[in-house]
Amino acid sequence: MDGICAVQSACLNGVEAQPVTVEVSVGSELPGMSIVGMADTAVQEARERVRSAIKKSGFAMPSRRFIVNLAPSNIKKTGSGFDLPIALGILAATGQIPLSAMEGKLFVGELSLQGEVRPVIGDLAFAVCAKRLGLRFVSALQRPAPINDLVQLGIKDLGLLHGSEPFEDLAKRGGASGACEAADGLDYKDIYGHDVAKRAFQIAAAGNHGLLMMGPPGSGKTMLASRMASILPPLTEEEMLEAAVVHSVAGESIDGILAGHRPFRNPHHSATTAGLLGGGSPIKPGEVSLAHCGVLFLDELSEFHASTLQSLRQPIESGSVFLTRAESSVRLPSKFMLVAASNPCPCGYLGDAQRRCTCTSSQVLKYHGRIGGPLMDRISIRLDVERLPTASVLSSGRGTDSATLREGVMKARAFALWRTAKEGDAQLKDDANGTSSPSQVIASCKLDEEAHAFVGRMAEQEGISGRGLINTLKVARTIADMGEVVRVGEEELAEAFSLRVDGSLGGDHGA
């Protein structure tokens, strides 16, 4: 007797999972299996995996005509996660398992030829989709995703469907195996000296401001940047889930994120635009999205391709990457803190007290020009980093530690929350891509007449653009929060301007 069955599943579109209904129809025509509904090669290959898995699991694979429809048909389906729902649909449609086994559940899983259920890339995104639809989530047997009020079930093998309870409640298995220590053990106490640089990093961490270091080789730029994550507050539950979903879709480990550690990404300067922003088919997140809720460190900034660097302007401004393809448009989250480092010139020793620079003026200008004025205008803090004396290098381990710096960061953020709640100010967004309007930023500073005049003089003197001026006011607001001061005064403004216009970077480039 012909039968039909529908099983709920999902497919990835960027970092989000979209619901897909797997419809299986059994007919009496010529035996075979057809999969329709814009299915890619991996989905089409499910025919052989499913057929073998069903037989090896002790079920019958009737010589009938099976038509599998993946609805809606206007969405491209990718990946091997449809193996499990297709197999379940066939078994239910042929009366080998009850239809009730599929009710109220969303299934995702790859099948081995022996019938073993394997996890798929993006499991966490599928779990979020199941929660959104109000369904229980069934996947390969593993630890539960960190999603409240979601019933998560595991199935290890297709053969378990012969029993009365094939699915195991993953809540009984517990969560992650335990929080890891500080992700890599890096601490600012390893750096003795560089007090000005540490202060700048603390300000950047407190307000999520972009920061660019410039200095000769061996001056400690990479050491300073690699420890930035150690002074940032732990991830909130919402941030943890957002960041973990991105890493899950990219097929990367989420253990550190689930332990509360913010992502730290350090792509090589040979990275392509697609490598930074994301791309491919199916679309996978790039480095800016893998740094979501964390730090993106671009070392040797001037060595990146100019077009690649300029592509960062949109994610820095909006906190998202929008990729458009013929079949769809995808949004990838990218709220990150940008930390960058560069040599001051091609040889690296411009302004160095110990070695003479061999570059010509035109070479230096061309080298700086690779970064580009529009990108420079979006970086709030610019810092010269000089080489440490030998005595400071030998005193490694005795510097200000990360715990002390993080305490100042937490104090500033707590004061900012108190200030905005008490006085009703427009709160500056607590992310690297703040979306507060210029008027909100200016209002939050509460500048008096003297401060207004000071800002005007500095802006005219240094030729700072409108965007650059607002970013400088954001830094000044953060400095005031670190000092628990409601009104931004000339002292905070002077420090903020000094972090933007001093040093070998040559002031503001404008947009």
C-alpha positions as CSV (number, residue, x, y, z in Angstrom):
1,M,0.0,0.0,0.0
2,D,1.4,3.4,-0.9
3,G,2.2,5.8,1.9
4,I,3.5,9.3,2.6
5,C,5.3,10.8,5.6
6,A,6.6,14.2,6.6
7,V,9.6,14.7,8.9
8,Q,10.8,18.1,10.1
9,S,14.4,19.0,9.5
10,A,16.5,22.2,8.6
11,C,19.2,23.5,6.4
12,L,21.9,26.1,6.9
13,N,21.8,29.6,5.3
14,G,24.8,31.4,6.5
15,V,24.9,31.0,10.3
16,E,21.1,30.5,10.6
17,A,19.2,27.3,10.1
18,Q,15.9,27.4,8.1
19,P,13.2,24.8,8.6
20,V,12.8,22.2,5.9
21,T,10.0,19.6,5.7
22,V,11.2,16.2,4.4
23,E,8.3,14.6,2.6
24,V,8.6,10.9,1.6
25,S,6.2,9.3,-0.8
26,V,6.2,5.5,-1.5
27,G,4.8,4.4,-4.9
28,S,4.4,1.3,-6.9
29,E,6.4,2.5,-9.9
30,L,9.8,1.4,-11.1
31,P,12.0,0.9,-7.9
32,G,14.4,3.7,-7.1
33,M,14.7,7.0,-5.1
34,S,14.5,10.6,-6.3
35,I,15.3,13.6,-4.2
36,V,13.8,16.9,-5.3
37,G,13.8,20.4,-3.9
38,M,17.1,22.2,-5.0
39,A,19.3,19.5,-3.3
40,D,23.0,19.7,-3.8
41,T,25.4,16.8,-4.4
42,A,25.8,16.0,-0.7
43,V,22.1,15.7,-0.3
44,Q,21.7,13.6,-3.5
45,E,24.4,11.2,-2.2
46,A,22.1,10.5,0.8
47,R,20.3,8.0,-1.4
48,E,23.1,5.5,-1.1
49,R,23.9,6.2,2.5
50,V,20.3,5.8,3.6
51,R,19.7,2.7,1.6
52,S,22.7,0.9,3.1
53,A,22.0,2.3,6.7
54,I,18.5,1.0,6.6
55,K,19.5,-2.5,5.5
56,K,22.4,-2.8,8.0
57,S,20.2,-1.6,10.9
58,G,17.9,-4.6,10.4
59,F,15.1,-2.9,8.5
60,A,13.7,-3.7,5.1
61,M,14.3,-1.5,2.1
62,P,11.4,-2.4,-0.1
63,S,11.8,-2.4,-3.9
64,R,9.4,0.5,-4.3
65,R,9.6,4.0,-5.8
66,F,10.6,6.6,-3.2
67,I,10.2,10.3,-3.9
68,V,11.8,12.6,-1.3
69,N,10.7,16.3,-1.5
70,L,12.6,18.9,0.5
71,A,10.2,21.8,1.0
72,P,10.2,24.7,0.5
73,S,11.6,24.1,-3.0
74,N,13.0,27.6,-3.5
75,I,15.8,27.2,-0.9
76,K,19.0,25.5,-1.8
77,K,19.6,22.5,0.4
78,T,23.2,21.5,1.3
79,G,25.0,19.1,3.5
80,S,24.5,15.6,4.8
81,G,22.2,16.4,7.7
82,F,19.1,15.2,5.7
83,D,20.3,11.5,5.9
84,L,18.5,10.9,9.3
85,P,15.1,12.5,8.4
86,I,15.0,10.9,5.0
87,A,15.7,7.4,6.6
88,L,13.0,8.0,9.2
89,G,10.5,9.2,6.6
90,I,11.1,6.0,4.6
91,L,10.7,3.7,7.6
92,A,7.6,5.5,8.7
93,A,6.1,5.6,5.2
94,T,6.6,1.8,4.9
95,G,5.1,1.1,8.3
96,Q,8.3,-0.1,10.0
97,I,8.2,2.6,12.7
98,P,5.2,4.5,14.1
99,L,4.5,8.0,12.8
100,S,4.3,9.2,16.4
101,A,8.1,8.8,16.7
102,M,8.5,11.9,14.5
103,E,5.9,14.1,16.0
104,G,7.1,17.4,17.7
105,K,10.7,16.8,16.7
106,L,13.3,18.3,14.4
107,F,15.9,15.8,13.1
108,V,19.4,16.4,11.7
109,G,22.1,13.8,11.3
110,E,24.4,12.1,8.9
111,L,24.3,8.3,8.5
112,S,27.2,5.9,8.0
113,L,26.8,2.9,5.8
114,Q,26.4,0.8,9.0
115,G,23.5,3.0,10.3
116,E,25.5,5.0,12.9
117,V,24.2,8.5,13.3
118,R,27.0,11.1,13.0
119,P,27.0,14.8,14.0
120,V,27.0,17.5,11.3
121,I,28.5,20.9,11.1
122,G,26.3,23.6,12.5
123,D,24.5,21.4,15.1
124,L,24.1,24.4,17.4
125,A,22.4,26.5,14.7
126,F,19.9,23.6,14.1
127,A,19.3,23.5,17.9
128,V,18.4,27.2,17.8
129,C,16.0,26.6,15.0
130,A,14.3,23.8,16.9
131,K,13.9,26.1,19.9
132,R,12.4,28.8,17.7
133,L,9.9,26.3,16.2
134,G,9.0,24.9,19.6
135,L,10.2,21.4,18.7
136,R,12.5,18.9,20.4
137,F,15.9,18.5,18.7
138,V,17.2,15.1,17.7
139,S,20.8,14.6,16.5
140,A,23.8,12.4,17.0
141,L,24.4,11.4,20.6
142,Q,26.6,14.1,22.2
143,R,26.4,16.7,24.9
144,P,23.5,19.2,24.9
145,A,23.7,22.6,23.4
146,P,23.6,25.6,25.9
147,I,20.0,26.6,25.1
148,N,17.5,27.0,27.9
149,D,14.1,25.3,27.7
150,L,15.1,23.1,24.7
151,V,14.5,19.4,24.9
152,Q,17.5,17.7,23.2
153,L,17.5,14.1,22.3
154,G,20.3,11.9,21.0
155,I,20.2,8.8,18.8
156,K,23.4,6.8,18.4
157,D,22.3,4.3,15.8
158,L,19.4,3.8,13.4
159,G,19.0,0.2,14.8
160,L,17.9,1.6,18.1
161,L,14.5,2.4,16.4
162,H,13.7,-1.3,17.0
163,G,13.3,-0.5,20.7
164,S,10.6,1.4,22.5
165,E,12.9,4.3,23.6
166,P,15.4,5.0,20.7
167,F,16.1,8.6,21.8
168,E,18.2,9.5,24.9
169,D,17.6,12.7,26.8
170,L,20.9,14.5,26.6
171,A,20.2,16.6,29.7
172,K,21.0,13.5,31.7
173,R,24.5,13.4,30.2
174,G,25.4,16.9,31.5
175,G,26.9,19.8,29.6
176,A,30.5,20.7,28.7
177,S,33.3,18.7,30.3
178,G,34.3,21.7,32.3
179,A,35.5,25.2,31.8
180,C,39.0,25.5,30.6
181,E,41.5,27.8,32.2
182,A,42.3,31.1,30.6
183,A,42.3,30.0,27.0
184,D,46.1,30.1,26.5
185,G,47.5,31.3,29.8
186,L,48.6,34.7,28.3
187,D,48.8,37.5,30.9
188,Y,50.0,41.1,30.7
189,K,52.3,40.5,33.7
190,D,54.7,39.0,31.2
191,I,55.2,42.5,29.8
192,Y,57.3,44.7,32.1
193,G,57.0,48.3,30.9
194,H,54.8,49.6,28.1
195,D,52.6,51.2,30.7
196,V,51.2,53.7,28.2
197,A,50.3,50.9,25.8
198,K,48.6,48.9,28.6
199,R,46.6,52.0,29.5
200,A,45.5,52.3,25.9
201,F,44.5,48.6,25.7
202,Q,42.6,49.0,28.9
203,I,40.7,52.0,27.5
204,A,40.0,50.1,24.3
205,A,38.7,47.1,26.2
206,A,36.5,49.2,28.4
207,G,34.8,50.9,25.5
208,N,35.3,48.4,22.7
209,H,37.4,50.8,20.6
210,G,39.5,49.9,17.6
211,L,43.3,50.2,18.2
212,L,46.3,50.3,15.9
213,M,49.9,49.9,17.1
214,M,52.9,51.0,15.1
215,G,56.4,50.3,16.0
216,P,59.6,48.5,14.9
217,P,60.0,44.7,14.9
218,G,60.4,43.2,18.3
219,S,58.8,46.1,20.2
220,G,56.1,43.9,21.7
221,K,53.1,44.7,19.5
222,T,52.1,41.1,19.1
223,M,52.6,40.3,22.8
224,L,50.4,43.2,23.7
225,A,47.6,42.3,21.2
226,S,47.6,38.6,22.0
227,R,46.7,39.4,25.6
228,M,43.8,41.6,24.9
229,A,41.2,38.9,25.4
230,S,42.5,38.3,28.9
231,I,41.2,41.7,30.1
232,L,37.8,41.5,28.5
233,P,34.8,40.5,30.6
234,P,33.5,36.9,30.2
235,L,30.9,36.3,27.5
236,T,27.3,36.8,28.5
237,E,24.9,33.9,27.8
238,E,23.5,35.7,24.8
239,E,27.0,36.4,23.4
240,M,28.1,32.9,24.2
241,L,25.4,31.4,22.1
242,E,25.9,33.8,19.2
243,A,29.6,33.2,19.0
244,A,29.3,29.4,19.5
245,V,26.8,29.2,16.6
246,V,29.2,30.9,14.3
247,H,32.0,28.6,15.2
248,S,29.7,25.6,15.0
249,V,28.7,26.5,11.5
250,A,32.4,26.9,10.6
251,G,33.2,23.5,12.0
252,E,35.5,24.8,14.7
253,S,35.6,23.9,18.4
254,I,33.3,25.8,20.7
255,D,34.8,24.5,24.0
256,G,36.6,27.8,24.8
257,I,33.5,29.8,24.0
258,L,31.3,27.7,26.2
259,A,33.8,28.2,29.0
260,G,33.2,32.0,28.7
261,H,36.3,33.0,26.8
262,R,35.9,35.5,24.0
263,P,37.2,34.6,20.5
264,F,40.6,35.8,19.5
265,R,41.3,35.6,15.7
266,N,44.7,36.3,14.2
267,P,44.5,35.7,10.4
268,H,47.7,35.8,8.3
269,H,48.2,38.9,6.1
270,S,47.9,36.7,3.0
271,A,44.2,36.1,3.8
272,T,41.8,36.8,1.0
273,T,38.7,38.9,1.1
274,A,36.6,35.8,1.2
275,G,38.7,34.5,4.0
276,L,38.1,37.6,6.1
277,L,34.5,38.3,5.2
278,G,33.2,34.8,4.4
279,G,32.1,33.1,1.3
280,G,32.2,29.9,-0.6
281,S,29.4,27.5,-1.6
282,P,27.7,26.9,0.8
283,I,28.6,30.2,2.4
284,K,30.9,29.8,5.5
285,P,31.7,32.6,8.0
286,G,35.1,34.4,7.6
287,E,37.5,35.7,10.2
288,V,35.5,38.8,11.1
289,S,32.5,36.6,12.0
290,L,34.6,34.1,13.9
291,A,35.8,37.1,15.9
292,H,32.2,38.0,16.7
293,C,31.9,39.1,20.4
294,G,35.7,38.9,20.6
295,V,39.0,40.3,19.1
296,L,40.2,40.4,15.5
297,F,43.9,41.0,15.5
298,L,45.5,42.0,12.1
299,D,49.2,41.7,12.4
300,E,51.4,43.4,9.7
301,L,48.4,45.4,8.7
302,S,50.2,47.2,5.8
303,E,51.0,43.8,4.3
304,F,47.3,42.9,3.7
305,H,45.9,43.5,0.2
306,A,44.5,47.0,0.0
307,S,41.1,45.8,-1.3
308,T,40.9,43.2,1.5
309,L,41.5,45.9,4.1
310,Q,38.9,48.3,2.6
311,S,36.3,45.5,2.7
312,L,36.5,45.7,6.5
313,R,34.8,49.1,6.5
314,Q,31.2,47.8,6.4
315,P,31.5,45.2,9.2
316,I,33.3,47.7,11.4
317,E,30.5,50.2,10.9
318,S,27.4,47.9,11.0
319,G,28.6,44.9,12.9
320,S,27.4,42.6,10.1
321,V,28.6,41.2,6.8
322,F,26.1,41.0,4.0
323,L,27.0,38.5,1.2
324,T,24.8,38.4,-1.9
325,R,24.7,35.4,-4.2
326,A,22.5,34.5,-7.1
327,E,20.3,32.2,-5.0
328,S,20.2,34.3,-1.8
329,S,21.5,37.1,0.4
330,V,23.1,36.1,3.7
331,R,23.9,38.2,6.8
332,L,26.8,37.1,9.0
333,P,27.3,38.7,12.5
334,S,30.6,40.5,13.0
335,K,30.7,42.6,16.1
336,F,34.3,42.5,17.0
337,M,37.1,44.6,18.5
338,L,39.7,45.4,15.9
339,V,43.3,45.4,17.1
340,A,46.0,45.9,14.4
341,A,49.7,46.3,14.3
342,S,52.1,47.5,11.6
343,N,55.7,48.5,11.1
344,P,56.2,52.2,10.5
345,C,57.9,51.6,7.2
346,P,59.0,48.8,4.8
347,C,62.3,48.2,6.6
348,G,60.5,48.6,10.0
349,Y,62.9,51.0,11.7
350,L,61.5,54.5,11.0
351,G,61.9,56.5,14.2
352,D,63.8,53.7,16.0
353,A,66.5,55.0,18.3
354,Q,68.8,52.0,17.8
355,R,68.7,51.3,14.1
356,R,68.6,53.7,11.1
357,C,65.7,53.6,8.6
358,T,66.8,52.9,5.0
359,C,63.4,53.7,3.4
360,T,62.8,56.8,1.2
361,S,59.9,59.2,1.9
362,S,58.0,57.9,-1.1
363,Q,58.3,54.3,0.2
364,V,57.0,55.3,3.6
365,L,54.1,57.1,2.2
366,K,53.2,54.2,-0.1
367,Y,53.5,51.8,2.8
368,H,51.1,53.8,5.0
369,G,48.8,54.3,2.0
370,R,48.1,50.6,1.8
371,I,46.0,50.9,5.0
372,G,43.9,53.7,3.4
373,G,42.4,56.8,4.9
374,P,38.8,55.5,5.2
375,L,39.9,52.5,7.3
376,M,42.2,54.6,9.4
377,D,39.4,57.0,10.1
378,R,37.4,54.1,11.7
379,I,40.2,53.2,14.2
380,S,39.8,55.3,17.4
381,I,43.1,54.6,19.1
382,R,46.5,54.9,17.5
383,L,49.6,54.0,19.5
384,D,53.3,54.2,19.0
385,V,55.1,51.2,20.5
386,E,58.9,51.5,21.1
387,R,61.3,48.7,21.8
388,L,61.8,48.0,25.4
389,P,65.2,48.4,27.1
390,T,67.1,45.2,27.9
391,A,66.4,45.6,31.7
392,S,62.6,45.6,31.1
393,V,62.8,42.5,28.9
394,L,64.7,40.7,31.6
395,S,62.0,41.7,34.2
396,S,59.3,39.8,32.4
397,G,56.7,38.4,34.8
398,R,56.7,41.5,37.0
399,G,54.4,43.8,35.0
400,T,50.9,44.9,35.7
401,D,48.8,41.7,35.4
402,S,45.7,41.1,33.4
403,A,43.5,40.7,36.5
404,T,44.3,44.3,37.5
405,L,43.6,45.7,34.1
406,R,40.4,43.7,33.8
407,E,39.2,45.1,37.1
408,G,39.5,48.6,35.7
409,V,37.6,47.5,32.6
410,M,34.8,46.0,34.6
411,K,34.6,49.1,36.8
412,A,34.3,51.4,33.8
413,R,31.6,49.2,32.2
414,A,29.7,49.0,35.5
415,F,29.8,52.8,35.9
416,A,28.6,53.3,32.3
417,L,25.6,51.1,33.0
418,W,24.9,53.0,36.2
419,R,25.3,56.4,34.5
420,T,22.9,55.6,31.7
421,A,20.3,54.0,33.9
422,K,20.4,56.9,36.4
423,E,20.4,59.8,34.1
424,G,18.6,58.4,31.1
425,D,21.5,59.1,28.7
426,A,21.6,57.4,25.3
427,Q,23.8,54.4,26.2
428,L,26.8,53.8,23.9
429,K,26.5,50.3,22.6
430,D,28.8,47.9,24.4
431,D,30.4,46.5,21.2
432,A,33.1,47.2,18.8
433,N,30.6,48.5,16.2
434,G,28.7,51.0,18.2
435,T,25.6,52.3,16.5
436,S,24.8,55.3,18.7
437,S,24.1,58.5,16.7
438,P,26.5,61.4,16.9
439,S,24.0,63.4,18.9
440,Q,23.7,60.6,21.4
441,V,27.5,60.5,21.7
442,I,27.8,64.2,22.2
443,A,24.9,64.3,24.7
444,S,26.5,61.5,26.8
445,C,29.7,63.5,27.2
446,K,27.9,66.5,28.8
447,L,30.5,69.0,27.6
448,D,30.7,72.4,29.2
449,E,31.7,75.6,27.3
450,E,35.4,75.2,27.9
451,A,35.3,71.5,26.8
452,H,33.4,72.5,23.7
453,A,35.9,75.1,22.8
454,F,38.8,72.6,23.4
455,V,37.3,70.1,21.1
456,G,36.8,72.7,18.4
457,R,40.4,73.8,18.6
458,M,41.8,70.3,18.5
459,A,39.6,69.3,15.6
460,E,40.6,72.3,13.5
461,Q,44.3,72.0,14.5
462,E,44.5,68.3,13.5
463,G,42.1,68.3,10.6
464,I,40.0,65.5,12.2
465,S,37.0,64.4,10.2
466,G,33.4,64.2,11.5
467,R,33.6,60.5,12.1
468,G,37.0,60.8,13.7
469,L,35.8,63.4,16.1
470,I,32.8,61.3,17.2
471,N,35.1,58.3,17.7
472,T,37.4,60.5,19.8
473,L,34.5,61.7,22.0
474,K,33.6,58.0,22.5
475,V,37.1,57.3,23.7
476,A,36.9,60.4,26.0
477,R,33.5,59.1,27.4
478,T,35.2,55.7,28.2
479,I,38.1,57.5,29.9
480,A,35.6,59.4,32.1
481,D,33.8,56.2,32.9
482,M,37.1,54.6,34.0
483,G,37.5,57.5,36.4
484,E,33.8,57.3,37.4
485,V,33.2,60.8,36.2
486,V,29.8,61.8,34.8
487,R,30.9,64.9,32.8
488,V,33.7,64.6,30.3
489,G,36.3,67.4,30.9
490,E,39.4,68.7,29.2
491,E,41.6,66.1,30.9
492,E,39.7,63.2,29.4
493,L,39.5,64.9,26.1
494,A,43.2,65.7,26.0
495,E,44.0,62.0,26.6
496,A,41.5,60.9,24.0
497,F,43.0,63.3,21.4
498,S,46.6,62.2,22.3
499,L,45.6,58.6,21.6
500,R,44.5,59.6,18.1
501,V,46.8,62.2,16.7
502,D,50.2,61.7,18.3
503,G,53.1,59.7,17.0
504,S,54.3,58.4,13.6
505,L,50.8,57.8,12.3
506,G,50.8,61.5,11.3
507,G,47.5,62.6,12.6
508,D,44.0,62.1,11.2
509,H,43.8,61.1,7.5
510,G,40.2,61.9,7.1
511,A,37.7,59.8,5.2
